[in-house]
Amino acid sequence: MRNGIATLLVLIGCLLSGPAVVAVAVEQRVADRQEYLDAVGDLADDPAVRGAVAELLADKLATRLGSRPSAAARDAVDSAARKAVDSPAFRTWWIEANSAAHPQILAMLRGQNGAARLQGDSIVLDMRALVDDVRVPGLGRLPAEGMTVELAGGSAIKRVVPVYTTLEDLSAVLPIASAVLILGGIALAVRRRGALITAGIGVAVVAGITLAIGWLARGLVADQSPSPQLAGGFYDAMTSGAGVMLWILAGAGVAAVIVGVIAGMVSPPSRTGRGRADTGHPAPAVSGRSDRHW
């Protein structure tokens, strides 16, 4: 009975360990403004992100040329957009645009629909400051009004919002509950070495499953957004800390298994006589000549 309760506590603690790590990492990365900017700032140097922004910028600018722009005009717009994205000013714009969008992104993820700059439940960045520096050969400066780039589509955001709000609400409770259950189960177990090995295996397996779920969620968010490369990069920036912590958690689980196995190899074998005494039944007396040898 005691071992059964201990095993149950350990297993529940293991199941909570993966969500606990994700809750702490994602909540810190998204809610803290500086953490958020540090994470997305690196995307400004990502070729895939630059290419996606250049493509979106060129498409937006092309709409200013009329319904059927000539091939030469379209080529000029594409070249101007690529030049703007490759310029040093792009990183400055990227940081400033994300800094301005962060309060709205956080409000959206928390389900607060009243925030401004949210278009159709999608996360967008204002590109006007970037477009102001674009000069298209033969066309000059094109109007920048209404120029935005969508980071993640509304359908993907609607799936993410309830997950994020739940993780944020439980970010302070889950880690404590997981640690208490695992440690409590190990302390309660009659065979603590076995409980330690069980906890290690459970934590490592849950960490791996959580990593797989995160990978599947990335594909979902990217596929349901207008620019998969941009949405995928944005998702990676928000969850990279959780990924690192999950790998550490998996490593800790493997280490716990190794410690448990080594402890079993070096510990002395139990004595049969003592084991019988522990059950309340005295060991049988040894009669005859053997008594005189003691």
LUMMAR-812243 format. One record per residue (C-alpha): x, y, z; residue in one letter. Coordinates in nm, 2 decimals. Layout:
% LUMMAR-812243
     px     py     pz residu
      X      Y      Z      a
...
This chain:
% LUMMAR-812243
     px     py     pz residu
   0.00   0.00   0.00      m
   0.28   0.24   0.10      r
   0.48   0.17  -0.22      n
   0.16   0.21  -0.43      g
   0.09   0.55  -0.29      i
   0.45   0.66  -0.33      a
   0.46   0.54  -0.69      t
   0.13   0.73  -0.77      l
   0.27   1.05  -0.62      l
   0.59   1.02  -0.82      v
   0.40   0.95  -1.15      l
   0.17   1.25  -1.09      i
   0.47   1.47  -1.02      g
   0.64   1.35  -1.34      c
   0.33   1.43  -1.54      l
   0.33   1.78  -1.41      l
   0.70   1.84  -1.46      s
   0.68   1.90  -1.84      g
   0.40   2.16  -1.82      p
   0.57   2.32  -1.52      a
   0.89   2.38  -1.71      v
   0.70   2.52  -2.01      v
   0.48   2.74  -1.79      a
   0.78   2.90  -1.62      v
   0.99   2.95  -1.94      a
   0.71   3.08  -2.17      v
   0.56   3.31  -1.90      e
   0.89   3.47  -1.83      q
   0.98   3.50  -2.20      r
   0.65   3.66  -2.31      v
   0.55   3.86  -2.00      a
   0.88   4.03  -1.94      d
   0.93   4.30  -2.20      r
   1.31   4.29  -2.20      q
   1.31   3.91  -2.22      e
   1.07   3.93  -2.51      y
   1.28   4.19  -2.70      l
   1.60   4.00  -2.64      d
   1.44   3.69  -2.79      a
   1.28   3.85  -3.10      v
   1.58   4.08  -3.15      g
   1.79   3.79  -3.28      d
   1.52   3.72  -3.55      l
   1.63   4.04  -3.73      a
   1.95   3.86  -3.83      d
   1.77   3.54  -3.94      d
   1.78   3.51  -4.33      p
   1.44   3.33  -4.33      a
   1.28   3.61  -4.14      v
   1.44   3.88  -4.35      r
   1.33   3.70  -4.66      g
   0.97   3.66  -4.54      a
   0.95   4.03  -4.44      v
   1.10   4.13  -4.78      a
   0.84   3.93  -4.96      e
   0.55   4.07  -4.75      l
   0.68   4.42  -4.79      l
   0.71   4.38  -5.17      a
   0.36   4.25  -5.19      d
   0.23   4.54  -4.99      k
   0.41   4.79  -5.20      l
   0.30   4.63  -5.52      a
  -0.06   4.70  -5.42      t
   0.02   5.07  -5.45      r
   0.11   5.02  -5.82      l
  -0.24   4.92  -5.93      g
  -0.41   4.59  -6.00      s
  -0.17   4.49  -6.28      r
   0.18   4.64  -6.23      p
   0.43   4.59  -6.52      s
   0.70   4.33  -6.48      a
   0.96   4.61  -6.46      a
   0.77   4.79  -6.18      a
   0.73   4.47  -5.99      r
   1.10   4.39  -6.02      d
   1.18   4.74  -5.90      a
   0.95   4.70  -5.60      v
   1.11   4.36  -5.51      d
   1.46   4.50  -5.53      s
   1.37   4.80  -5.32      a
   1.20   4.58  -5.05      a
   1.51   4.35  -5.05      r
   1.74   4.64  -5.01      k
   1.54   4.79  -4.72      a
   1.54   4.46  -4.54      v
   1.91   4.41  -4.59      d
   2.00   4.76  -4.46      s
   2.12   4.83  -4.10      p
   1.79   5.01  -4.05      a
   1.60   4.69  -4.06      f
   1.71   4.57  -3.71      r
   1.63   4.91  -3.56      t
   1.28   4.90  -3.71      w
   1.23   4.54  -3.60      w
   1.32   4.61  -3.24      i
   1.11   4.93  -3.23      e
   0.81   4.76  -3.40      a
   0.82   4.46  -3.16      n
   0.86   4.70  -2.86      s
   0.55   4.88  -2.96      a
   0.36   4.56  -3.03      a
   0.46   4.38  -2.71      h
   0.17   4.52  -2.49      p
  -0.08   4.42  -2.75      q
   0.07   4.08  -2.80      i
   0.06   4.01  -2.43      l
  -0.30   4.14  -2.40      a
  -0.41   3.91  -2.69      m
  -0.24   3.61  -2.53      l
  -0.42   3.69  -2.21      r
  -0.75   3.71  -2.38      g
  -0.79   4.08  -2.34      q
  -0.96   4.17  -2.67      n
  -0.98   4.54  -2.61      g
  -0.62   4.62  -2.71      a
  -0.54   4.84  -3.00      a
  -0.33   4.74  -3.31      r
  -0.48   4.39  -3.32      l
  -0.63   4.32  -3.66      q
  -0.87   4.03  -3.68      g
  -0.72   3.86  -3.38      d
  -0.38   3.85  -3.56      s
  -0.05   3.97  -3.43      i
   0.08   4.24  -3.66      v
   0.38   4.48  -3.68      l
   0.35   4.83  -3.82      d
   0.58   4.86  -4.13      m
   0.53   5.24  -4.19      r
   0.87   5.33  -4.04      a
   1.04   5.08  -4.27      l
   0.85   5.18  -4.58      v
   0.94   5.55  -4.53      d
   1.30   5.46  -4.61      d
   1.21   5.27  -4.93      v
   1.27   5.44  -5.26      r
   1.16   5.25  -5.57      v
   1.36   5.34  -5.88      p
   1.14   5.53  -6.13      g
   0.85   5.54  -5.88      l
   0.99   5.73  -5.59      g
   0.85   5.69  -5.24      r
   0.52   5.49  -5.22      l
   0.25   5.56  -4.97      p
   0.30   5.39  -4.63      a
  -0.04   5.41  -4.48      e
  -0.19   5.08  -4.37      g
   0.14   4.89  -4.41      m
   0.15   4.61  -4.16      t
   0.31   4.26  -4.15      v
   0.12   3.98  -3.98      e
   0.33   3.76  -3.75      l
   0.07   3.50  -3.67      a
  -0.28   3.43  -3.80      g
  -0.60   3.46  -3.60      g
  -0.69   3.09  -3.62      s
  -0.35   2.99  -3.48      a
  -0.37   3.26  -3.20      i
  -0.71   3.14  -3.10      k
  -0.56   2.80  -3.03      r
  -0.26   2.94  -2.84      v
  -0.46   3.18  -2.62      v
  -0.62   2.93  -2.38      p
  -0.30   2.73  -2.35      v
  -0.10   3.04  -2.26      y
  -0.35   3.18  -2.01      t
  -0.36   2.84  -1.84      t
   0.02   2.81  -1.82      l
   0.05   3.17  -1.69      e
  -0.21   3.11  -1.42      d
  -0.03   2.79  -1.31      l
   0.33   2.90  -1.36      s
   0.39   2.96  -0.99      a
   0.20   2.64  -0.87      v
   0.30   2.37  -1.11      l
   0.68   2.36  -1.04      p
   0.62   2.35  -0.66      i
   0.35   2.08  -0.69      a
   0.57   1.87  -0.92      s
   0.87   1.89  -0.70      a
   0.67   1.82  -0.38      v
   0.50   1.52  -0.53      l
   0.81   1.36  -0.67      i
   1.03   1.42  -0.36      l
   0.74   1.32  -0.13      g
   0.68   1.00  -0.32      g
   1.05   0.91  -0.30      i
   1.06   0.98   0.07      a
   0.75   0.77   0.13      l
   0.86   0.47  -0.07      a
   0.99   0.17   0.11      v
   1.24   0.11  -0.18      r
   1.36   0.46  -0.24      r
   1.62   0.36  -0.50      r
   1.34   0.21  -0.71      g
   1.13   0.52  -0.66      a
   1.42   0.74  -0.77      l
   1.46   0.53  -1.09      i
   1.09   0.55  -1.16      t
   1.10   0.93  -1.11      a
   1.40   0.96  -1.34      g
   1.24   0.76  -1.62      i
   0.91   0.94  -1.58      g
   1.06   1.29  -1.59      v
   1.27   1.20  -1.90      a
   0.97   1.05  -2.08      v
   0.74   1.35  -2.00      v
   1.01   1.59  -2.11      a
   1.05   1.41  -2.44      g
   0.67   1.40  -2.50      i
   0.64   1.78  -2.42      t
   0.92   1.85  -2.67      l
   0.73   1.66  -2.93      a
   0.40   1.84  -2.86      i
   0.59   2.17  -2.89      g
   0.72   2.07  -3.23      w
   0.37   1.98  -3.35      l
   0.23   2.30  -3.21      a
   0.50   2.50  -3.41      r
   0.38   2.34  -3.73      g
   0.02   2.42  -3.65      l
   0.10   2.79  -3.58      v
   0.32   2.82  -3.89      a
   0.07   2.65  -4.12      d
  -0.22   2.86  -4.01      q
  -0.03   3.19  -4.06      s
   0.02   3.38  -4.39      p
   0.40   3.36  -4.36      s
   0.51   3.02  -4.22      p
   0.87   3.13  -4.20      q
   0.79   3.44  -4.00      l
   0.54   3.27  -3.77      a
   0.78   2.98  -3.72      g
   1.07   3.21  -3.63      g
   0.84   3.40  -3.39      f
   0.72   3.08  -3.23      y
   1.08   2.96  -3.19      d
   1.18   3.28  -3.02      a
   0.90   3.26  -2.77      m
   0.96   2.89  -2.68      t
   1.34   2.84  -2.72      s
   1.39   2.89  -2.34      g
   1.13   2.62  -2.27      a
   1.30   2.38  -2.51      g
   1.64   2.43  -2.34      v
   1.48   2.37  -2.00      m
   1.30   2.06  -2.12      l
   1.63   1.91  -2.24      w
   1.78   1.99  -1.90      i
   1.49   1.82  -1.73      l
   1.53   1.51  -1.95      a
   1.90   1.51  -1.86      g
   1.82   1.53  -1.49      a
   1.58   1.24  -1.53      g
   1.85   1.03  -1.70      v
   2.10   1.13  -1.43      a
   1.85   1.02  -1.16      a
   1.82   0.68  -1.33      v
   2.20   0.64  -1.34      i
   2.24   0.73  -0.97      v
   1.97   0.48  -0.88      g
   2.13   0.20  -1.07      v
   2.48   0.27  -0.94      i
   2.34   0.29  -0.58      a
   2.19  -0.05  -0.63      g
   2.52  -0.19  -0.75      m
   2.73  -0.06  -0.46      v
   2.49  -0.11  -0.18      s
   2.54  -0.42   0.04      p
   2.29  -0.71   0.00      p
   2.02  -0.73   0.26      s
   2.05  -0.99   0.53      r
   1.79  -1.26   0.53      t
   1.78  -1.29   0.91      g
   1.72  -0.91   0.95      r
   1.46  -0.92   0.67      g
   1.26  -1.18   0.86      r
   1.29  -0.99   1.19      a
   1.15  -0.68   1.02      d
   0.84  -0.87   0.93      t
   0.78  -0.96   1.30      g
   0.86  -1.33   1.26      h
   1.17  -1.44   1.45      p
   1.44  -1.63   1.26      a
   1.44  -2.00   1.34      p
   1.69  -2.11   1.60      a
   1.99  -2.31   1.48      v
   2.02  -2.63   1.69      s
   2.28  -2.89   1.73      g
   2.65  -2.86   1.69      r
   2.63  -2.54   1.49      s
   2.52  -2.36   1.81      d
   2.85  -2.43   1.98      r
   3.04  -2.27   1.69      h
   2.89  -1.93   1.78      w
